[in-house]
Amino acid sequence: MSDEPSVWQKRLERERAARKQAERLLEGKALELYRKNQELEKVKADLKKTVQRRTEELQYSLRMLHEEEHRLADLAARFPGVIYQWYLRPNGECGFYYISPTCEETFGFTAEAALKDWTVIQIHPDDQQRWDSSAEAAISGQIDWDFEGRIITSGGVVKWMRGCGRPVRGRNEEIVFNGMMMDITPLKKAEEELRRLSLVASRTINGVVITDESGYIIWVNRAFSSITGYDISEAVGKKPGHLLQGPLTDPDTIKYISRQLLNQRPFSAELLNYHKNGNTYWLRLDVNPLFDDNGRLTNFVALETDITRQKETEEALRMARQMAEAAAREAEEANQAKSRFLANMSHEIRTPLNGILGYAQIMARRKDLSPDIKDMIRTIGRSGEHLLRLIDDILDLSKIEAGKLELHEDHFALMAFLRELEDMLLPRAEAKNIRLRFVPWDYEAGVSQVFGERMVCMDEKALRQILLNLVGNAIKFTQVGGVSIRYGLTSAGRLRFEIEDTGTGIDTSEQAGVFNAFEQAEKGRRSIGGTGLGLAISKRLCELMNGEIGLESELGTGSLFWVELPLRASDAPMREPEVRLPDISGYEGEPRRVLVVDDNVDNRVVLSDLLTSVGFEVNKASDSQEALDWIERELPDLILTDLVMPNVSGFELCRMIHEDPRVKHVPVVAVSASLMRSAENKERLMPFAAFVSKPIMVDELYREVGRLLGLTWRYVKDVPITPLPSASMPGNRPAPDTLTELLDLAELGDMLEVQRRLVQLVRQYPQWEKYYRRLESLANDFQADALAHLIRETLGGDGTASESNPEIT
């Protein structure tokens, strides 16, 4: 039994040892399990973080993918063409995986329709074979596809299309093409336009440059190379300005060109360019932009013209113009000097003429002169009248040439005017035994007509001067036959005169010069004499009146001068013809005092004698200061003052008189040999009550003085106003008083007054018309001696009345 506890004890100990070992093993396993569990928790946490991170990354990638899809879709929608992905499977099945929605705008079919059936793309029949060939080549050779051709949209519109794509091998031997298609219709049109332009440009002498939208040269013609020295290979790819402009090219023009190009506007410019060899040349540049159907700029086309010679010509013209302007200024200065000279000469000549003619008129009024003295007076009068008319002609021509002759609108009866003209000219013709006829004419029908009286508006003096010159010349150069004056209205309503004579005629080689001043035809007419101013003045007067003048003539067959003038009707009433009053012997009422102011003693004496002879009291002053002194002593009723005087002029004297309250009411009359009535001088003469020109004409002087002082004149004798007895009655002659009056005028040499008086006498006493016409012819030819001789014969050899004289009838 003693061994039994030890066995159990040993067994127990082994069990304890085994238990402890198991516990230790269990503790080790538990510890290992704990560690594994801890590791598992860590892995779990790491896995959770990884999953979370991966999830976030996936979400971000998905978001980026969506954004990229939207971005690509937006780009595809905005791309100026069509993006596609097309597949071809081994079994022949094909179609679009993708096509951008712009296909609808570009080609007229929707993306949905194309995805369902890609054959909605309809190729133009003429381009179908090329389409098929290009596609087969790309598929079989696995090469890029490239095609240009026409398609027909769903709306039937033909468009040009450019397509391209790159093949890639897909799953299951599938071939996928990724590419794009674009509408190139505008480009094709532009190319066609450029082709046409190129064809034209290659054949023009002007340089033609075609650039792209950025201004770089893509084509030039041969003329461009000829102008600039650069061939096409040197020009293409460069900007024209960089190639051709240099240091002397105007920078403002360069800025202008750049601005117009930037604004895509057509423009023209002239600028200095440089040739390839360094020489400069001038160029005219005309640039036009080209746009496609959408308004997008595609090209610039420039036409370049070498204007170097034109510029040289312009420079020469500029220099010539400067020289011409300088010459014109010199001519104007010379013309002004001429005008001043003529004005001075007019004054210098008229001043002594005033004395000559004034004294002649004064002495002619005296009855106590011997025949020799009267002959001297007649010579003085004739010479003075001739000189005065010559001066007036020269001054008129000078005024016309200087543009200073002024026309006036006169209202007058045309037929009465022509009758008066006929009365003046008829005696000249009768004295030469030639015909003179005034014929109203219908120029459309070519026959004479009745031309009724009418009031017209034009410059009467100018018309009279033109017709007197033309008809006077016709009479002068006609020895046999006659002169016809046809007048009437043209179809255009213009007044036309034709003066036709049977005289010597004018050689055709000399006709161009007959209207020049101081020129006469040499053949057949020179021996007649004359100054050669009449036709020149007539031509210039016609031009001033907006009319025309011309002639038709042959040497030996006579001449026809014609005049056409614009005619304006007048509604003014008909006026009575003027009647010259007889000689003045004095005036009614108390004597009037006149102050005569002139620095020339002869002028003072002439005016004084003319005024005192009819009852005026006259004070004379040699200058303005002496005139003011006279005014202090005796107030005048009227003042006559010269204008051009030393120290204080007549203008200044008039101003001082008007500023003096004592005499500002006294009328002041300007008397001048240098200042004529004109619009130019109208303002200067406004302060004066009247103007009298020198040489002094008695009638004009008395008329103005009588008007200003309100005088009633007394006359030497009355003019007869009743007809003389008929030729069958005793005293078969004109009234002796009338003949004596004409004789006095003839001896004085006043032919103009004789003409006026005879016109009145012809109308008053038609029974003596033939006799008066003879007198008038002599007066018109300024034959004062012959005129006086004929009148004396009519009166009797000693100047007394004769009962019978064969010259009268």
Order of alpha helices (4+ residues) and beta strands (2+ residues): alpha-beta-beta-alpha-alpha-beta-alpha-beta-beta-beta-alpha-beta-beta-alpha-alpha-alpha-alpha-beta-beta-beta-alpha-alpha-beta-alpha-beta-beta-beta-alpha-beta-beta-alpha-beta-beta-beta-beta-alpha-beta-alpha-beta-alpha-beta-alpha-beta-alpha-beta-alpha-alpha-alpha-alpha
